[in-house]
Amino acid sequence: MNDEVEMTLNLKDLLYRILKKWRSIILGAIIVALLLGGFRFASGIRLLLDEESMEEAQAAYEITLGDYEATGERLRTTISNLRSDLEYQQWYNESSVLMQIDPDEKWESSFTIYVDAKYQIDPALSYQNTDRTYRLVSAYSSFLQSGEVYLSLLDALDYVDELVLLREIYSVSADAGSASLTVRVTGKSEEDVIRFRDAVKDLLAKEHAVLEKTIGDHGYGILQESVYSVVDRNLDNQQKANLLKVTDYSNQLGETQQQLEDWNEEEEPKPEYGLKYTIKQTIKMIILGGFGGVILMLVVYAVIYICSNTMKVDDDWRAVGMPVLGHIYRDQEKKFLWKLDRWLDRLFLGTGVRTTETSCRLTAGNLSAILREKGLKEGVLTGDVQENFSRKIGELMNQAETDVRFMMAGNVLSDPQAAHSMEDAREVILLAEAGRSVIGDVAQELTLLKAWGKEILGVVVVD
């Protein structure tokens, strides 16, 4: 055996030995929690005593609260607007004549109105009569686009009931230079546009009588009257865009509603100053410090366990060819919550005997059988266990009802009398302590014992 032997990591033993330190872990956690909590409380008190810092904290809180409330109001306003937009778009898509027209068969009707003001120039007269053509064209144009005409058309047409929808399928353009007006109407079918056109012509005829009385004698004629269907790709794109708007508004509404729900779930900003806030933060820091302290202590003990160059479990001895002949357990003091220690022992080590006296007697019986097999009446134990406890082990083992006598020879590395004590012994038993016996020291012990011609039967582990 040498001090460079690579020991195996036993996770079960690691967990057991860390949990057995639960009192130290809790104490360390309390210390960390009190340190962090005290620091946080002291920082809060300093802020309370600083008037300028308090004013800055209050101003920052008011800004934060204002931003929080403004976000909620903005989301609610956006939702209201999106709902209005969505409802209007749905209504428009269902009610608009343009949305119901087949783009591959869009029907239109147009006709041109020529206004005759009956104006003539008489070369014999030095003063000519006024030309009323411009006034008449303007009057007809205003009439055909007046509210009176729109209302009359809404009454006459059963497939459109809103002014905004009527304006999409009805247009009037005037040209005073040519004394003409052009009227264009759109519909789903030939019958619809003819009925629409005829309704406009009827209103035009009635207005003609009115304008003759108000402006003067004149006439008008209908030119270039036509009814036709066209393929309108622009209308197709427009219909698709209007349908897509419903989806867009719905998606935006859903996203904004989710944002509002998330905003409602957020806690309203609280003032980050004042005694109450300081106490809350101190308590929070104590709790966090407690958890952090537990984790810190667990990590520290795990690192110590892993990095310690000691023999820890039976597998470590077996790995170097040293059989484990027995275990001797120290009596555990009944400390605070000592039953928890017993529970951990039962959980990880089973329900076997755990007292020093009983484990010594049991080990003495096992060793006696081994020594008798070799024809020996005396067993010599040597190792680095503390002298007082080593002496106690020898006394308890010799009290066992066996025909073998046990002698504690001390530690060959630190006790000058150890070599003399085992001078007559041919076989010796190593006594080592789990988690404390350093690999290098054990290696030196074994080297010396072999150099003295001693046969090492195995090891008894103190735990």
C-alpha positions in Angstrom: 0.0 0.0 0.0 1.2 3.6 -0.7 -0.1 7.1 -0.1 -0.9 7.5 -3.8 -3.7 5.0 -3.8 -6.8 6.4 -5.5 -9.8 6.0 -3.1 -13.3 5.4 -4.4 -16.1 8.0 -3.6 -19.0 6.4 -1.8 -21.9 8.8 -2.2 -24.0 7.1 0.5 -21.2 7.6 3.0 -20.7 11.1 1.8 -24.4 11.9 2.4 -24.5 10.2 5.7 -21.4 12.0 7.1 -22.7 15.4 5.9 -26.1 14.9 7.4 -24.6 13.8 10.7 -23.2 17.4 10.8 -26.7 18.8 10.8 -26.1 20.8 14.0 -23.1 22.5 12.5 -24.9 23.1 9.3 -27.8 24.7 11.1 -25.5 26.8 13.2 -23.6 28.0 10.1 -26.9 28.8 8.4 -28.0 30.9 11.4 -24.7 32.8 11.5 -24.9 33.6 7.7 -28.6 34.6 8.0 -27.9 36.9 11.0 -24.9 38.5 9.2 -26.8 39.2 6.0 -30.0 40.3 7.9 -28.0 42.6 10.1 -26.2 44.1 7.1 -29.5 44.7 5.4 -31.1 46.2 8.4 -28.2 48.5 9.0 -28.3 49.7 5.4 -32.0 50.4 5.7 -31.6 52.4 8.9 -28.9 54.5 7.3 -31.3 55.3 4.4 -34.0 56.3 6.9 -31.7 58.7 8.6 -30.5 60.3 5.4 -33.1 62.9 4.3 -31.7 63.4 0.9 -31.6 59.7 0.1 -35.2 59.4 1.4 -36.4 62.1 -1.0 -34.6 60.4 -3.9 -36.2 57.1 -3.0 -39.6 58.6 -2.8 -39.2 60.3 -6.2 -38.1 57.1 -7.7 -41.1 55.2 -6.3 -43.5 57.8 -7.6 -42.0 57.4 -11.1 -42.1 53.6 -10.9 -45.7 53.7 -9.7 -46.7 56.1 -12.4 -45.2 53.9 -15.1 -47.0 50.9 -13.6 -50.4 52.6 -13.7 -49.8 54.1 -17.1 -49.0 50.7 -18.5 -52.3 49.3 -17.2 -54.3 52.3 -18.6 -52.5 52.0 -22.0 -53.3 48.3 -22.2 -57.0 48.8 -21.4 -57.2 51.6 -23.9 -55.6 49.5 -26.6 -58.0 46.6 -25.9 -61.0 48.9 -26.2 -59.7 50.3 -29.5 -58.9 46.9 -30.9 -62.4 45.6 -29.9 -64.0 48.6 -31.7 -61.8 48.0 -34.7 -62.5 44.3 -34.8 -66.3 44.9 -34.5 -66.3 47.5 -37.2 -64.2 45.3 -39.5 -66.5 42.3 -39.0 -69.6 44.5 -39.6 -68.0 46.0 -42.7 -67.0 42.6 -44.1 -70.6 41.4 -43.6 -72.4 44.5 -44.8 -70.2 46.0 -47.6 -71.5 45.5 -51.1 -67.8 45.5 -52.3 -67.1 42.6 -50.0 -70.0 40.6 -51.6 -69.1 41.3 -55.2 -67.3 38.5 -57.2 -64.1 40.1 -58.4 -64.3 38.1 -61.6 -67.8 39.6 -62.3 -68.0 43.1 -61.0 -71.0 44.9 -62.4 -70.9 48.7 -63.2 -73.2 51.2 -64.8 -72.2 54.7 -65.9 -73.9 57.5 -67.8 -73.0 61.1 -68.7 -75.3 64.0 -68.2 -75.0 66.9 -70.6 -76.4 70.2 -69.4 -77.8 72.6 -72.0 -78.1 76.2 -70.6 -79.6 77.3 -73.9 -77.1 80.1 -74.1 -76.7 81.9 -77.4 -74.5 84.8 -78.5 -76.4 87.5 -80.5 -73.9 89.6 -82.5 -76.4 92.4 -82.9 -76.5 93.0 -79.1 -73.8 94.9 -77.3 -74.8 93.3 -74.0 -75.1 89.6 -73.9 -77.1 87.4 -71.5 -75.3 85.5 -68.6 -74.1 82.0 -69.4 -75.6 79.8 -66.7 -73.7 76.6 -67.7 -71.2 76.7 -64.8 -73.9 77.4 -62.2 -76.1 74.5 -63.5 -73.2 72.0 -63.6 -72.2 73.0 -60.1 -75.8 72.8 -58.9 -76.4 69.3 -60.4 -73.0 68.1 -59.0 -73.9 69.4 -55.5 -77.3 67.9 -55.7 -76.1 64.4 -56.8 -73.7 64.3 -53.9 -76.0 65.8 -51.3 -77.4 64.2 -48.2 -80.9 64.3 -49.7 -79.8 62.1 -52.6 -77.9 59.7 -50.3 -80.9 59.3 -48.1 -83.2 58.8 -51.0 -80.9 56.2 -52.5 -80.6 54.4 -49.1 -84.4 54.2 -49.1 -84.6 53.0 -52.7 -81.9 50.3 -52.3 -82.5 47.3 -50.0 -79.0 45.9 -50.1 -77.2 48.9 -48.6 -78.2 50.7 -45.4 -75.3 52.9 -44.4 -73.9 56.1 -46.0 -70.3 54.9 -45.8 -71.2 51.8 -47.7 -73.1 53.7 -50.3 -70.2 56.0 -51.1 -68.1 53.0 -52.0 -70.4 52.1 -54.9 -71.6 55.5 -56.1 -69.5 58.4 -57.5 -70.1 61.6 -59.4 -67.6 63.7 -61.4 -68.3 67.1 -63.1 -66.6 68.9 -66.0 -67.9 72.5 -66.3 -65.8 73.0 -69.5 -67.8 70.4 -71.3 -71.0 71.1 -69.4 -71.2 67.4 -68.3 -71.4 65.1 -65.3 -70.5 61.4 -65.1 -72.3 59.1 -62.7 -70.9 55.7 -61.9 -72.6 52.9 -59.8 -71.3 49.4 -58.8 -73.2 46.3 -57.8 -73.3 42.5 -57.4 -75.4 41.9 -60.4 -76.8 43.6 -63.6 -80.2 44.0 -62.0 -78.7 45.8 -59.0 -76.8 48.4 -61.0 -79.7 49.0 -63.4 -82.0 49.6 -60.4 -79.4 51.8 -58.8 -78.9 53.8 -62.0 -82.6 54.3 -62.5 -83.0 55.6 -59.0 -80.4 58.2 -59.7 -82.0 59.2 -62.9 -85.4 59.6 -61.2 -83.9 62.0 -58.6 -82.2 63.9 -61.4 -85.5 64.4 -63.2 -87.1 65.8 -60.1 -84.1 68.2 -59.5 -84.3 69.4 -63.0 -87.7 71.0 -62.4 -86.4 72.6 -59.2 -83.4 74.1 -60.9 -85.5 75.5 -63.8 -87.4 77.6 -61.3 -84.3 78.7 -59.3 -81.7 79.2 -62.0 -83.5 79.3 -65.3 -84.7 77.5 -68.3 -82.3 74.7 -69.4 -82.3 71.2 -70.5 -80.2 68.1 -70.0 -79.6 64.9 -71.8 -78.2 61.4 -71.0 -75.3 60.3 -73.1 -72.9 57.3 -73.1 -75.2 55.1 -70.9 -73.8 51.6 -70.4 -74.0 48.5 -68.1 -71.1 46.1 -68.1 -69.1 43.6 -65.9 -65.4 43.6 -65.4 -62.7 41.5 -63.7 -61.2 43.6 -60.9 -58.0 42.2 -59.3 -57.7 45.2 -57.1 -61.0 44.5 -55.6 -59.9 40.9 -55.0 -56.8 42.1 -53.1 -58.9 44.6 -51.2 -61.3 41.9 -50.1 -58.5 39.7 -49.0 -56.9 42.5 -47.1 -60.2 43.3 -45.2 -60.6 39.6 -44.3 -57.0 39.5 -43.0 -57.6 42.6 -40.9 -60.1 40.5 -38.8 -57.4 37.9 -38.1 -54.8 40.6 -37.3 -57.1 42.5 -34.9 -58.1 39.2 -33.2 -54.4 38.3 -32.7 -53.5 41.7 -31.5 -56.5 41.7 -29.1 -55.5 38.3 -27.7 -51.9 39.3 -27.2 -52.9 42.6 -25.5 -55.4 40.8 -23.2 -52.6 38.4 -22.2 -50.4 41.4 -21.5 -53.1 42.9 -19.3 -53.6 39.6 -17.5 -49.8 39.5 -16.8 -49.9 43.1 -15.7 -52.8 42.3 -13.3 -50.8 39.4 -11.8 -47.9 41.7 -11.2 -47.7 43.1 -7.7 -48.2 46.9 -7.5 -44.8 48.5 -6.8 -44.3 49.1 -3.1 -42.2 51.9 -1.6 -38.6 50.8 -1.3 -38.0 52.9 1.8 -39.4 53.3 5.3 -39.2 51.2 8.4 -41.8 48.7 7.3 -39.9 48.0 4.1 -36.6 47.7 5.9 -38.0 45.1 8.3 -39.5 43.1 5.4 -36.3 43.2 3.5 -34.4 42.2 6.6 -36.6 39.2 7.1 -36.3 38.2 3.5 -32.5 38.5 3.7 -32.5 36.3 6.8 -34.5 33.6 5.0 -32.3 33.8 2.0 -29.2 33.8 4.1 -30.5 30.8 6.0 -30.9 28.8 2.8 -27.6 30.1 1.4 -25.9 29.2 4.7 -27.2 25.6 4.5 -26.0 25.3 0.9 -22.6 26.8 1.8 -22.1 24.4 4.8 -23.2 21.4 2.7 -20.6 22.4 0.0 -17.9 23.0 2.6 -18.4 19.6 4.3 -18.6 17.9 0.9 -15.3 19.5 -0.2 -13.7 18.5 3.1 -14.9 14.9 2.7 -13.8 14.6 -0.9 -10.4 16.3 -0.4 -9.5 14.7 2.8 -6.7 12.1 2.3 -8.2 9.5 4.8 -9.6 6.0 4.8 -13.4 6.5 4.9 -15.3 3.3 4.1 -14.6 -0.5 4.1 -14.2 -0.4 0.3 -11.1 1.7 0.8 -9.5 -1.0 2.9 -10.6 -3.8 0.5 -9.2 -1.8 -2.4 -5.7 -2.2 -0.9 -6.1 -5.8 0.0 -6.8 -5.2 3.7 -9.8 -7.2 5.1 -12.1 -5.5 7.6 -12.3 -7.8 10.6 -14.8 -5.7 12.7 -16.3 -2.4 13.6 -16.2 -0.6 16.9 -18.6 2.3 17.4 -18.3 5.2 19.7 -21.1 5.9 22.2 -23.1 8.9 21.0 -24.0 11.5 23.5 -27.6 12.4 23.9 -27.3 15.9 22.4 -30.1 18.2 21.3 -32.6 16.1 19.1 -30.4 13.1 19.6 -33.2 10.9 18.2 -32.5 12.4 14.8 -29.0 11.0 15.0 -30.3 7.6 15.8 -32.8 7.8 12.9 -29.9 8.7 10.5 -27.9 5.8 11.8 -30.8 3.4 11.2 -31.5 4.9 7.7 -27.9 4.7 6.4 -26.3 1.9 8.6 -29.2 -0.4 9.4 -30.4 -1.5 12.8 -27.2 -3.2 14.0 -25.5 -2.7 17.4 -24.1 0.8 17.8 -22.8 1.0 21.4 -19.0 0.8 22.2 -19.4 -2.0 24.7 -21.5 -4.3 22.6 -19.5 -3.6 19.4 -16.2 -4.4 21.3 -17.6 -7.7 22.7 -18.8 -8.6 19.2 -15.5 -7.7 17.6 -13.6 -9.6 20.3 -15.6 -12.7 19.5 -14.9 -12.5 15.8 -11.2 -11.9 16.3 -11.0 -14.7 18.9 -12.3 -17.1 16.2 -9.7 -15.9 13.7 -6.8 -16.1 16.2 -7.8 -19.6 17.5 -7.8 -20.7 13.9 -4.1 -19.7 13.8 -3.4 -21.2 17.2 -2.9 -17.9 18.9 -3.9 -17.0 22.5 -3.2 -13.3 22.3 -4.2 -10.6 19.8 -2.1 -7.4 19.4 -3.8 -4.3 18.0 -1.9 -1.3 16.9 -3.1 1.9 15.2 -3.6 5.7 15.4 -6.8 5.7 17.5 -6.7 8.1 20.5 -4.9 6.5 23.4 -7.7 6.9 26.0 -10.3 5.3 23.6 -7.8 2.6 22.5 -7.3 1.7 26.2 -11.1 1.5 26.7 -11.4 -0.8 23.6 -8.8 -3.1 25.1 -10.5 -3.3 28.4 -14.0 -4.0 26.9 -12.6 -6.6 24.5 -10.8 -8.4 27.4 -14.1 -8.4 29.3 -15.7 -10.5 26.6 -16.0 -14.2 27.5 -13.3 -15.5 25.2 -10.1 -17.5 25.7 -8.0 -14.9 23.8 -6.3 -11.9 25.5 -6.1 -8.6 23.6 -3.3 -6.1 24.0 -3.2 -2.5 22.7 0.3 -1.8 21.5 -0.2 1.9 20.7 0.7 3.7 17.5 4.0 2.7 16.0 4.4 6.2 14.5 4.0 8.1 17.7 4.5 5.7 20.7 8.1 4.6 21.3 6.9 1.7 23.4 4.7 0.3 20.6 7.5 -1.7 18.9 8.6 -3.2 22.3 4.9 -4.1 23.2 4.5 -6.3 20.1 8.0 -7.7 20.1 6.8 -11.3 20.7 3.8 -11.1 18.4 4.0 -12.6 15.0 0.5 -11.5 13.8 -1.0 -8.0 14.5 -4.3 -6.4 13.8 -4.4 -2.8 12.6 -6.7 -0.4 14.5 -7.9 2.6 12.4 -10.5 5.3 12.6 -12.8 5.9 9.6 -12.5 9.4 8.3 -9.4 10.2 10.5 -6.8 7.7 9.6 -4.6 9.4 7.0 -3.6 7.2 4.0 0.0 8.2 4.3 0.2 7.4 8.0 -1.5 4.0 7.4 1.0 3.3 4.7 3.9 4.1 6.9 2.5 1.9 9.7 2.1 -1.0 7.3 5.6 -0.6 6.0 7.1 -0.6 9.5 5.1 -3.6 10.6 6.1 -5.6 7.5 9.7 -4.5 8.1 9.5 -6.0 11.6 8.3 -9.2 10.2 4.7 -8.9 11.4 1.8 -10.5 9.6 -1.1 -8.1 9.4 -4.3 -10.1 9.7 -6.7 -7.2 8.8 -8.1 -4.0 10.2 -10.7 -3.1 12.9 -12.4 0.2 12.0 -13.5 2.6 14.7 -16.4 4.7 13.6 
